[in-house]
Amino acid sequence: MAPGRDARADTKLMAAAMADRSAAWAHAGFPAVSVAAGADDGRTAAGSVYTFTGGDLLAAVSAPAWVHRRMKVGLGELDGAAAPETIAAKLSTVAGDAHCVVASREQRWTVVYRSPMSARPLFYFASHGSVLVASQIRGLRAANSGIAVDAMGLAPFLVPSMCDPAGSAWAGVRRVPPGHALIVRDGAASLHRTAQIDAEQVTGLARGELVAEFRARLLTAMQRCSSPTDAVLLSGGIDSASLAAAAMAGGLHRRPRAFALTYSAGELAACDERRYVDAVERATGIPVDRLAADTLLPLAAEYPFGDEPEAWTYAGRNWAMLRRIAADPDPVGSVVAGEGGDELLLGQVFTVADRRVNGDTDGARAELVTFPDPAGAARVVDGLIAGDYERRGTRVMRALGDIPPWLSQTYISACGLVDRIADGYPTLSEPGQFTTAYSRALIGEAGAAGRVHCGGWWEDTARRAGVRVTYPFLDPDLAALTWALPPEMLREHGIEKVVLRDALAAELPAAVAARRDKADARVLMHAGLTRAASSIRTVAAGGPLVDRAVIDGDKLAAALDDYLAGQHDHGPALWATVAVNSWLEHVGESQ
C-alpha cells in the first residue's frame, strides 16, 4: 500500500510481475485502493486488479476457503474508527494460512497481517513515506525497479543453520514473520508480534482419547486442503505415507493419486524407497506414478531461479517432480505434501528432557539408550535442563562453528554474522516445554515450507509449474493439540511420531509404521557434490561472491578438497555457496 502514490498504476505493475501467481483475494467495502494478485489461469494482469469505492476501510484476504469463511463475520465487524493496533488484535484471531490487509483511507493507516501458520512469505518495502506490500518480491521490484541485491541479506542463504524470518536478499525488502502484523501509519512502518498458536488444555484425557482426537484433526486438516484433483507426494517418510493413509480414511473427498521419486543406482542404495512406495500403494490402493531420480542430484539437476537464492539442496529433484506432475495427462490441481511433519511432531532429544523435567526419570533414562550416541544425548539433556544452551557464550560458540570456513572475515564482520546466527537460535528457556518451544520456532520460519532455506520453492515454484501445494501438518488446530501432547506420544522406545503412527494404525502398512527413519537423503547430496565438484571449483576461482568479497576462494577450494577426502560436515554449505553464486549471476544478467 503506497499512500500518496498512484495505487492503481503500482498494482498493475505488481500484477504483471506476478502473473504466474494464483492467490485468491476476497474483498469487502474497499475505498479507491487497488489490490493485485496473480490470475489462476495466466489471464491478463488487468483481470487481477480491483478498485473499490465506498466506505473508509479496505479489507483484503488471501487465504484458503475454510479460513476465509471463518473470517467473514470478523471482517464485517471491523470499525474504521478503531486504532490500527485494535485492528491487528482482531486479525490475530485468524490462525490458518492467511495474509490480510486492512487500510483506512481517512485515518491514513494500514495493517498487514501474516498468520502464525502461514507457509507463504509476505514482503514489504518502505521508502519515502510509502510502503509496498506483496507476497512476491518481484511485485515490489515491479513497482520500484531501484531495489537492488543486499549482500548482507545473502547470509541466511549461505549459512544453512541460520534463520532470518524478517530479512530478504534485497536491500530494503523485509518479510513479515508468521504471527506478526505490520502497522503503517503516515508512511512509517512498525512490526508487532500479535499471534501464536497456544497448546490446548488436555488434562484428564487418556492416551487413547488423545490419539483419537489427533486422528480426527488430521483428517479435518486433509479435508481443508482438499480439491477435486488431489495428489499426494510420497517423499519417503512416515509423514507422506500417513497423508496417503489419511486420504483413504476419509481425509479427502475422493481417491487421490500419488507421485514418488525412486532410486536404483548402487551408490544411492540408502535412498532406495521402492519397497516403501510399493507398500503404501498396496495398503491404500492409491495409484503411484514413479519418477526415476538417479540423475536428479544437487549441482547436476537444473532448477528455476526465483526472487531469492534457492539454497534448498534438493531443488533440482523437486523441480523435476513438479514438472512431471504438471505435465500429467490427467491434470492435478493440488498436491498434498508432508512438509511440516518433522517440525510439528518432534521426537528428538527435547522430548527426553521434557520427560525428565516432568518427573518421568525412568522413561527418560530408558529413552536415552535408544539414541545412536546415548552419552552425547544425555549431555544435551543435562545442558537443556541446566540452561546451558541459553547462555550467550554457548550460543556464540555454536554460531562460530556453524559459519562456513570460506566466508571472508570482512563479510562476517560487516554483517554481524556471529550475533545474527546466535540470536536466531530458538529460545529454550522453559523446562518441560522444550519440545513445544523448538517446534514452534521451526514452524515459525526455520523449518516449514515458508522458510528462507526453501526459497519458497513449494509456494512459488509449484505455482510456476502450474500446481498448488497444500500442507495438512501446518493446520493450526492440529498444532494446538500436538503441542499439548505428553512427550512419550512423540517419541517412545526410539520410535518417533508415535501419535501419528497410532492414529493411523489401521491404514498404514505395517512395514512403514515400524520404520524408525526415512532414507538417508545426505547420500544424494554427497553423490551430487562429488560428481559436480568442478562447479564448486569454478566458484572458488572467481565470480560474484569472490568479487563482492563475500567468500575467500582459496579457502573454498581447500574446503572442497577436505570434503572430497571424507569430511562431509560442510556439504549443505558447499551447495548453498554455488546456488547463491549462480543466482547472483542470473540476477546480474536480468537487470
C-alpha positions as CSV (number, residue, x, y, z in Angstrom):
1,M,0.0,0.0,0.0
2,A,1.5,3.3,-1.0
3,P,-0.2,6.5,0.3
4,G,0.5,9.4,-1.9
5,R,1.3,7.2,-5.0
6,D,-0.9,6.0,-7.9
7,A,-2.0,2.8,-6.3
8,R,-3.7,1.5,-9.4
9,A,-0.6,2.0,-11.6
10,D,1.6,0.4,-8.9
11,T,-0.6,-2.6,-8.6
12,K,-1.0,-3.1,-12.3
13,L,2.8,-3.3,-12.4
14,M,2.8,-5.7,-9.5
15,A,0.1,-7.9,-11.1
16,A,2.0,-8.1,-14.3
17,A,5.1,-9.2,-12.4
18,M,3.1,-11.8,-10.6
19,A,1.2,-13.2,-13.5
20,D,2.2,-16.7,-12.5
21,R,0.6,-16.4,-9.1
22,S,-2.8,-17.8,-8.2
23,A,-3.5,-16.4,-4.8
24,A,-7.2,-15.9,-4.2
25,W,-8.1,-12.4,-2.9
26,A,-11.5,-11.6,-1.4
27,H,-12.7,-8.1,-0.6
28,A,-15.4,-6.1,1.1
29,G,-16.1,-2.3,1.2
30,F,-12.9,-1.1,-0.4
31,P,-12.2,2.6,-1.0
32,A,-10.3,3.8,-4.0
33,V,-7.4,1.5,-3.4
34,S,-6.2,-1.3,-5.6
35,V,-5.2,-4.8,-4.6
36,A,-3.3,-7.2,-7.0
37,A,-2.9,-10.9,-7.2
38,G,-1.9,-13.2,-10.0
39,A,-4.6,-14.8,-12.1
40,D,-5.4,-18.5,-11.7
41,D,-5.0,-19.3,-15.4
42,G,-2.5,-16.7,-16.5
43,R,-5.1,-14.1,-17.6
44,T,-4.1,-10.6,-18.3
45,A,-2.9,-8.5,-15.4
46,A,-5.9,-6.2,-15.6
47,G,-8.1,-9.1,-14.8
48,S,-6.5,-9.5,-11.4
49,V,-6.5,-5.8,-10.4
50,Y,-9.5,-4.5,-8.4
51,T,-10.5,-1.0,-7.4
52,F,-13.4,-0.4,-4.9
53,T,-15.2,2.7,-3.8
54,G,-17.4,3.5,-0.8
55,G,-16.6,3.2,2.8
56,D,-13.5,4.1,4.7
57,L,-11.9,0.6,5.2
58,L,-10.3,-1.6,2.7
59,A,-10.1,-5.3,3.7
60,A,-8.3,-7.9,1.6
61,V,-7.7,-11.5,2.5
62,S,-5.6,-14.2,0.8
63,A,-6.4,-17.5,2.4
64,P,-7.8,-20.9,1.8
65,A,-11.6,-21.1,1.6
66,W,-12.2,-22.5,5.0
67,V,-10.1,-19.7,6.6
68,H,-11.9,-17.0,4.7
69,R,-15.3,-18.5,5.7
70,R,-14.4,-18.1,9.3
71,M,-13.2,-14.5,8.7
72,K,-16.3,-13.2,7.1
73,V,-18.1,-12.2,10.3
74,G,-15.0,-10.7,11.8
75,L,-14.3,-8.6,8.7
76,G,-17.8,-7.2,8.8
77,E,-17.3,-6.1,12.4
78,L,-14.1,-4.0,11.7
79,D,-14.5,-0.4,12.8
80,G,-12.9,2.3,10.7
81,A,-12.6,4.5,13.8
82,A,-10.6,1.9,15.7
83,A,-6.9,2.2,16.2
84,P,-4.7,0.1,13.9
85,E,-3.5,-1.8,17.0
86,T,-7.1,-2.8,17.7
87,I,-7.5,-4.0,14.1
88,A,-4.3,-6.0,14.4
89,A,-5.6,-7.7,17.5
90,K,-8.8,-8.7,15.8
91,L,-6.9,-10.1,12.9
92,S,-4.7,-12.1,15.2
93,T,-7.6,-14.4,15.9
94,V,-7.0,-15.8,12.4
95,A,-4.7,-18.8,12.7
96,G,-5.0,-20.6,9.4
97,D,-2.7,-19.8,6.4
98,A,-3.7,-16.2,5.8
99,H,-2.4,-12.9,4.6
100,C,-4.6,-9.9,5.5
101,V,-4.6,-6.2,4.6
102,V,-6.8,-3.7,6.2
103,A,-6.5,0.0,5.4
104,S,-8.2,3.2,6.4
105,R,-8.3,6.0,3.8
106,E,-9.4,8.7,6.2
107,Q,-7.0,7.9,9.1
108,R,-4.1,7.0,6.8
109,W,-3.1,3.7,8.3
110,T,-2.7,0.2,7.0
111,V,-2.4,-3.1,8.9
112,V,-0.7,-6.1,7.1
113,Y,-1.1,-9.4,8.9
114,R,0.5,-12.8,8.4
115,S,-1.0,-15.7,10.4
116,P,1.2,-17.8,12.7
117,M,0.8,-20.9,10.5
118,S,1.3,-19.2,7.1
119,A,3.7,-21.1,4.9
120,R,3.7,-18.3,2.3
121,P,6.1,-15.4,2.5
122,L,4.8,-11.8,2.7
123,F,7.2,-9.0,1.9
124,Y,7.2,-5.2,2.3
125,F,9.3,-2.3,1.2
126,A,9.2,1.1,3.0
127,S,10.7,4.2,1.3
128,H,10.0,7.9,1.2
129,G,6.8,7.7,3.2
130,S,5.2,4.9,1.3
131,V,5.1,1.1,2.0
132,L,4.6,-1.5,-0.7
133,V,3.4,-5.0,0.3
134,A,3.4,-8.1,-1.9
135,S,3.6,-11.9,-1.5
136,Q,6.4,-11.9,-4.1
137,I,9.5,-9.8,-4.2
138,R,9.0,-9.4,-8.0
139,G,5.9,-7.5,-7.3
140,L,7.8,-5.0,-5.2
141,R,10.5,-4.7,-7.8
142,A,8.0,-4.0,-10.5
143,A,6.7,-1.1,-8.5
144,N,10.2,0.1,-7.6
145,S,12.8,-1.0,-10.1
146,G,15.6,0.5,-8.0
147,I,15.6,-2.3,-5.4
148,A,19.0,-4.0,-5.5
149,V,20.6,-7.1,-4.1
150,D,21.8,-6.7,-0.5
151,A,25.0,-8.7,0.2
152,M,24.2,-8.7,3.9
153,G,20.8,-10.3,3.1
154,L,22.6,-13.3,1.5
155,A,23.9,-14.6,4.8
156,P,20.8,-16.8,5.6
157,F,21.2,-18.5,2.2
158,L,25.0,-19.1,2.7
159,V,24.8,-20.4,6.3
160,P,22.4,-23.5,6.4
161,S,21.8,-23.3,10.1
162,M,20.9,-19.6,10.1
163,C,17.3,-18.3,10.3
164,D,16.3,-14.8,9.5
165,P,12.5,-14.6,9.4
166,A,12.4,-10.9,8.8
167,G,15.1,-10.3,6.2
168,S,15.5,-10.9,2.4
169,A,18.2,-10.9,-0.2
170,W,17.1,-7.4,-1.4
171,A,18.1,-4.0,0.1
172,G,15.1,-2.5,2.0
173,V,12.9,-5.5,1.4
174,R,11.7,-7.2,4.6
175,R,9.4,-10.0,5.3
176,V,6.5,-10.1,7.8
177,P,7.3,-13.1,10.0
178,P,4.4,-15.5,10.8
179,G,2.2,-14.3,13.6
180,H,3.2,-10.6,13.1
181,A,1.4,-7.5,11.9
182,L,3.0,-4.6,10.1
183,I,1.3,-1.3,11.0
184,V,1.9,1.5,8.6
185,R,0.8,5.0,9.9
186,D,1.5,8.2,8.0
187,G,4.2,6.4,6.0
188,A,6.1,5.0,9.0
189,A,6.1,1.2,9.4
190,S,6.5,-0.9,12.6
191,L,6.4,-4.6,13.1
192,H,4.5,-6.2,16.0
193,R,4.1,-9.8,17.2
194,T,0.4,-10.3,17.6
195,A,-0.4,-14.0,17.5
196,Q,0.8,-17.5,18.2
197,I,-0.8,-21.0,18.5
198,D,-1.2,-21.9,22.1
199,A,-1.2,-25.5,23.3
200,E,-4.7,-26.7,24.3
201,Q,-5.6,-28.0,27.7
202,V,-5.8,-31.8,27.6
203,T,-5.5,-32.6,31.3
204,G,-7.5,-35.7,32.2
205,L,-7.7,-37.1,28.7
206,A,-6.5,-40.7,28.3
207,R,-3.9,-41.6,25.7
208,G,-6.5,-43.3,23.6
209,E,-8.6,-40.2,23.6
210,L,-5.7,-38.1,22.5
211,V,-4.9,-40.5,19.7
212,A,-8.5,-40.4,18.5
213,E,-8.6,-36.6,18.7
214,F,-5.3,-36.3,16.7
215,R,-6.7,-38.6,14.0
216,A,-9.9,-36.5,13.8
217,R,-7.9,-33.3,13.4
218,L,-5.6,-34.7,10.9
219,L,-8.5,-35.9,8.7
220,T,-10.0,-32.4,9.1
221,A,-6.8,-30.8,8.1
222,M,-6.7,-33.1,5.0
223,Q,-10.3,-32.1,4.1
224,R,-9.4,-28.4,4.4
225,C,-6.6,-28.9,1.9
226,S,-8.8,-31.0,-0.4
227,S,-9.6,-30.2,-4.0
228,P,-11.3,-32.1,-6.8
229,T,-8.0,-33.2,-8.3
230,D,-5.8,-34.1,-5.4
231,A,-2.5,-35.9,-5.4
232,V,-0.2,-37.0,-2.6
233,L,3.6,-36.5,-2.8
234,L,5.3,-39.6,-1.4
235,S,8.7,-38.3,-0.2
236,G,9.9,-41.5,1.6
237,G,8.9,-41.0,5.2
238,I,6.1,-41.6,7.7
239,D,4.7,-38.2,7.1
240,S,3.7,-38.5,3.5
241,A,2.8,-42.2,4.0
242,S,0.4,-41.1,6.7
243,L,-1.2,-38.5,4.5
244,A,-1.8,-41.2,1.9
245,A,-3.4,-43.3,4.6
246,A,-5.4,-40.4,5.9
247,A,-6.7,-39.7,2.4
248,M,-8.2,-43.2,2.3
249,A,-9.5,-42.9,5.8
250,G,-11.8,-40.1,4.8
251,G,-9.4,-37.1,4.8
252,L,-10.0,-36.4,1.1
253,H,-13.3,-36.3,-0.8
254,R,-12.1,-38.7,-3.5
255,R,-9.4,-41.2,-4.1
256,P,-6.2,-39.3,-4.9
257,R,-3.2,-40.2,-6.9
258,A,0.4,-40.2,-5.7
259,F,3.8,-39.3,-7.1
260,A,7.1,-40.6,-5.9
261,L,10.8,-40.4,-6.7
262,T,12.7,-43.7,-6.9
263,Y,16.4,-44.5,-6.9
264,S,18.1,-47.7,-8.2
265,A,21.8,-46.8,-8.6
266,G,24.1,-48.7,-6.3
267,E,25.7,-45.6,-4.8
268,L,22.2,-44.4,-3.9
269,A,21.0,-47.6,-2.2
270,A,20.4,-45.8,1.1
271,C,17.8,-43.7,-0.7
272,D,16.0,-46.7,-2.4
273,E,12.4,-46.3,-1.4
274,R,10.8,-48.6,-4.0
275,R,9.7,-51.1,-1.3
276,Y,8.2,-48.2,0.7
277,V,6.3,-46.9,-2.3
278,D,5.1,-50.4,-3.2
279,A,3.9,-51.0,0.4
280,V,1.9,-47.7,0.5
281,E,0.4,-48.4,-2.9
282,R,-0.8,-51.9,-1.8
283,A,-2.1,-50.8,1.6
284,T,-4.0,-47.7,0.4
285,G,-5.0,-48.7,-3.2
286,I,-3.7,-45.3,-4.3
287,P,-2.1,-45.5,-7.7
288,V,1.5,-44.2,-7.6
289,D,3.3,-42.6,-10.5
290,R,7.1,-43.2,-10.1
291,L,9.8,-40.9,-11.4
292,A,13.3,-42.3,-11.7
293,A,15.6,-39.9,-9.9
294,D,19.1,-41.3,-10.1
295,T,20.3,-38.3,-12.1
296,L,18.4,-35.6,-10.1
297,L,21.3,-34.8,-7.8
298,P,22.4,-31.4,-6.3
299,L,24.5,-29.5,-8.8
300,A,23.5,-32.0,-11.5
301,A,19.8,-31.2,-12.0
302,E,18.5,-27.9,-13.1
303,Y,16.1,-25.8,-11.1
304,P,14.4,-22.4,-11.8
305,F,15.8,-19.2,-10.5
306,G,13.4,-17.2,-8.3
307,D,13.2,-14.0,-6.4
308,E,15.8,-15.2,-3.9
309,P,18.6,-17.8,-4.0
310,E,17.5,-21.4,-3.9
311,A,19.6,-22.8,-1.1
312,W,17.5,-25.9,-0.6
313,T,19.8,-28.8,-1.6
314,Y,17.2,-30.8,-3.5
315,A,15.7,-28.0,-5.6
316,G,16.5,-29.8,-8.8
317,R,14.9,-33.0,-7.7
318,N,11.8,-31.2,-6.5
319,W,11.5,-29.1,-9.7
320,A,11.6,-32.3,-11.8
321,M,8.8,-33.8,-9.8
322,L,6.7,-30.6,-10.1
323,R,7.1,-30.5,-13.8
324,R,6.2,-34.2,-14.1
325,I,3.0,-33.6,-12.1
326,A,2.1,-30.5,-14.1
327,A,2.6,-32.4,-17.4
328,D,0.4,-35.3,-16.5
329,P,-2.4,-36.0,-19.0
330,D,-4.8,-36.2,-16.1
331,P,-4.4,-32.7,-14.6
332,V,-3.5,-32.4,-10.9
333,G,-4.6,-29.1,-9.3
334,S,-3.5,-29.7,-5.8
335,V,-0.6,-31.7,-4.3
336,V,-0.8,-32.7,-0.6
337,A,2.7,-32.6,0.9
338,G,4.2,-33.7,4.2
339,E,6.2,-30.6,4.9
340,G,5.8,-29.5,8.5
341,G,5.5,-33.1,9.8
342,D,9.1,-33.2,11.1
343,E,8.8,-29.8,12.7
344,L,5.4,-30.4,14.3
345,L,6.0,-33.9,15.5
346,L,9.4,-33.5,17.0
347,G,10.7,-36.8,18.6
348,Q,14.2,-35.7,19.3
349,V,16.2,-35.2,22.5
350,F,13.9,-32.4,23.6
351,T,11.2,-34.9,24.4
352,V,13.6,-36.8,26.7
353,A,14.5,-33.6,28.6
354,D,10.8,-32.8,29.0
355,R,10.1,-36.3,30.3
356,R,12.8,-35.9,33.0
357,V,11.6,-32.4,34.0
358,N,8.0,-33.7,34.2
359,G,9.1,-36.4,36.7
360,D,9.4,-39.4,34.3
361,T,13.0,-40.1,35.1
362,D,12.8,-43.8,34.4
363,G,11.2,-43.1,31.0
364,A,13.8,-40.5,30.1
365,R,16.6,-42.9,31.1
366,A,15.2,-45.7,29.0
367,E,14.7,-43.4,26.1
368,L,18.3,-42.2,26.1
369,V,19.7,-45.6,25.3
370,T,17.8,-45.6,22.0
371,F,19.9,-42.8,20.6
372,P,22.9,-43.6,18.4
373,D,25.1,-41.8,21.0
374,P,23.4,-42.2,24.4
375,A,26.2,-40.4,26.2
376,G,26.1,-37.4,23.9
377,A,22.3,-37.3,24.1
378,A,22.5,-37.4,27.9
379,R,24.8,-34.4,27.8
380,V,22.4,-32.5,25.6
381,V,19.5,-33.2,28.0
382,D,21.6,-32.1,31.0
383,G,22.6,-28.9,29.2
384,L,19.0,-28.1,28.2
385,I,17.7,-28.5,31.8
386,A,20.7,-26.5,33.2
387,G,20.0,-23.7,30.7
388,D,23.5,-24.0,29.1
389,Y,22.2,-23.5,25.6
390,E,20.7,-20.2,26.5
391,R,23.9,-18.7,27.8
392,R,25.3,-16.1,25.4
393,G,28.7,-17.6,25.2
394,T,27.3,-21.0,24.3
395,R,25.2,-19.6,21.5
396,V,28.1,-17.6,20.2
397,M,30.4,-20.6,20.2
398,R,27.8,-22.6,18.3
399,A,27.4,-19.8,15.8
400,L,31.1,-19.7,15.2
401,G,31.0,-23.5,14.4
402,D,28.1,-23.0,12.0
403,I,29.8,-20.4,9.8
404,P,31.3,-22.0,6.7
405,P,35.1,-21.5,6.9
406,W,35.3,-19.9,3.4
407,L,33.2,-16.9,4.3
408,S,35.6,-13.9,4.4
409,Q,36.3,-12.2,7.7
410,T,35.4,-8.9,6.1
411,Y,31.9,-10.2,5.3
412,I,31.4,-11.9,8.7
413,S,32.2,-8.6,10.4
414,A,30.3,-6.4,8.1
415,C,27.0,-8.2,8.5
416,G,27.5,-9.0,12.2
417,L,27.1,-12.7,11.2
418,V,28.0,-14.3,14.6
419,D,25.4,-12.3,16.5
420,R,22.8,-12.8,13.9
421,I,23.2,-16.5,13.9
422,A,23.3,-16.7,17.7
423,D,20.2,-14.5,18.1
424,G,18.3,-16.7,15.6
425,Y,18.5,-19.9,17.5
426,P,15.3,-21.0,19.2
427,T,14.8,-19.9,22.8
428,L,14.7,-22.9,25.1
429,S,14.2,-21.4,28.5
430,E,11.1,-23.2,29.8
431,P,11.9,-26.7,31.2
432,G,9.2,-29.1,30.4
433,Q,8.2,-27.1,27.3
434,F,11.4,-27.6,25.2
435,T,9.7,-29.7,22.5
436,T,6.9,-27.2,22.0
437,A,9.2,-24.2,22.0
438,Y,11.6,-25.8,19.5
439,S,8.7,-27.0,17.3
440,R,7.0,-23.6,17.3
441,A,10.3,-21.9,16.3
442,L,10.8,-24.3,13.4
443,I,7.2,-23.9,12.2
444,G,7.5,-20.1,12.6
445,E,10.0,-19.9,9.8
446,A,13.1,-22.0,10.3
447,G,11.8,-25.4,9.2
448,A,8.4,-25.3,7.4
449,A,7.6,-24.6,3.8
450,G,8.0,-20.8,4.0
451,R,11.5,-20.9,5.5
452,V,14.3,-18.9,4.0
453,H,16.3,-22.0,3.1
454,C,13.5,-23.4,1.0
455,G,13.4,-20.2,-1.0
456,G,9.7,-20.6,-1.2
457,W,10.1,-23.4,-3.8
458,W,6.8,-25.0,-2.9
459,E,4.8,-21.8,-2.8
460,D,6.4,-20.1,-5.8
461,T,7.9,-22.7,-8.0
462,A,5.0,-25.1,-7.7
463,R,2.7,-22.3,-8.9
464,R,5.0,-21.6,-11.8
465,A,4.8,-25.3,-12.7
466,G,1.0,-25.0,-12.7
467,V,0.2,-26.8,-9.5
468,R,-0.8,-25.9,-6.0
469,V,0.7,-27.4,-2.9
470,T,-1.0,-27.8,0.5
471,Y,0.3,-28.8,3.9
472,P,-2.0,-30.6,6.3
473,F,0.6,-30.7,9.1
474,L,0.5,-26.9,9.2
475,D,-3.1,-26.8,10.3
476,P,-3.5,-24.6,13.4
477,D,-5.9,-26.9,15.2
478,L,-3.7,-29.9,14.7
479,A,-0.7,-27.9,16.0
480,A,-2.6,-26.7,19.1
481,L,-3.3,-30.3,20.0
482,T,0.1,-31.7,19.2
483,W,1.9,-29.1,21.3
484,A,-0.2,-30.3,24.3
485,L,0.7,-34.0,24.0
486,P,2.9,-35.6,26.6
487,P,6.4,-36.2,25.2
488,E,6.1,-40.0,25.1
489,M,3.5,-39.6,22.4
490,L,6.1,-38.0,20.2
491,R,9.0,-40.4,20.9
492,E,8.9,-43.8,22.7
493,H,11.3,-46.8,22.6
494,G,13.3,-45.0,19.9
495,I,10.3,-44.6,17.6
496,E,9.4,-41.0,16.6
497,K,6.0,-39.5,15.8
498,V,4.2,-42.2,17.9
499,V,0.9,-40.4,17.9
500,L,0.8,-40.3,14.1
501,R,1.6,-44.0,13.8
502,D,-1.1,-44.9,16.4
503,A,-3.7,-42.6,14.9
504,L,-3.4,-44.4,11.5
505,A,-2.5,-47.9,12.7
506,A,-5.4,-49.5,10.8
507,E,-4.4,-47.8,7.5
508,L,-0.6,-47.6,7.5
509,P,1.4,-50.5,6.0
510,A,3.0,-52.4,8.9
511,A,6.4,-52.1,7.4
512,V,6.1,-48.4,7.1
513,A,4.6,-47.9,10.6
514,A,7.6,-49.8,12.1
515,R,10.3,-47.8,10.4
516,R,12.4,-45.6,12.6
517,D,13.7,-43.2,10.0
518,K,13.3,-42.3,6.4
519,A,16.0,-42.8,3.7
520,D,19.3,-41.0,4.2
521,A,19.0,-38.1,1.8
522,R,22.5,-37.0,2.6
523,V,23.7,-39.7,0.2
524,L,22.0,-37.8,-2.6
525,M,23.8,-34.6,-1.6
526,H,27.2,-36.3,-1.4
527,A,26.7,-38.0,-4.8
528,G,25.8,-34.7,-6.5
529,L,28.6,-32.7,-4.9
530,T,31.2,-35.3,-5.7
531,R,30.1,-35.7,-9.3
532,A,29.9,-31.9,-9.9
533,A,32.9,-30.8,-7.8
534,S,34.1,-28.8,-10.8
535,S,31.2,-26.4,-10.3
536,I,32.4,-25.6,-6.8
537,R,36.0,-25.1,-8.1
538,T,34.6,-22.6,-10.7
539,V,33.0,-20.6,-7.9
540,A,36.2,-20.6,-5.9
541,A,38.2,-19.4,-9.0
542,G,36.0,-16.3,-9.3
543,G,32.5,-14.9,-9.7
544,P,30.0,-12.6,-7.9
545,L,30.8,-14.0,-4.4
546,V,34.5,-13.6,-4.8
547,D,34.1,-10.2,-6.5
548,R,31.9,-9.0,-3.6
549,A,34.5,-10.3,-1.0
550,V,31.8,-12.5,0.5
551,I,34.0,-15.6,0.2
552,D,37.7,-16.5,0.1
553,G,38.2,-18.5,-3.0
554,D,41.3,-20.3,-1.7
555,K,39.5,-21.4,1.5
556,L,36.5,-22.6,-0.5
557,A,38.9,-24.7,-2.7
558,A,40.6,-26.1,0.4
559,A,37.2,-27.0,2.0
560,L,36.2,-28.8,-1.2
561,D,39.4,-30.9,-1.0
562,D,38.6,-31.8,2.6
563,Y,35.0,-32.7,1.6
564,L,36.2,-35.0,-1.2
565,A,38.6,-36.6,1.3
566,G,35.7,-37.6,3.5
567,Q,35.0,-34.6,5.8
568,H,31.3,-34.1,4.9
569,D,30.2,-31.6,7.6
570,H,30.0,-28.6,5.2
571,G,28.2,-30.4,2.4
572,P,25.0,-28.3,2.6
573,A,27.0,-25.1,2.8
574,L,29.0,-26.0,-0.3
575,W,25.8,-26.5,-2.3
576,A,24.4,-23.2,-0.9
577,T,27.5,-21.3,-2.0
578,V,27.2,-22.5,-5.6
579,A,23.4,-21.8,-5.5
580,V,23.9,-18.2,-4.3
581,N,26.7,-17.6,-6.8
582,S,24.6,-18.9,-9.7
583,W,21.6,-16.7,-8.5
584,L,23.8,-13.6,-8.4
585,E,25.0,-14.3,-12.0
586,H,21.3,-14.8,-13.1
587,V,20.2,-11.5,-11.4
588,G,23.1,-9.7,-12.9
589,E,22.1,-10.9,-16.4
590,S,18.5,-10.0,-15.9
591,Q,19.0,-6.4,-14.7
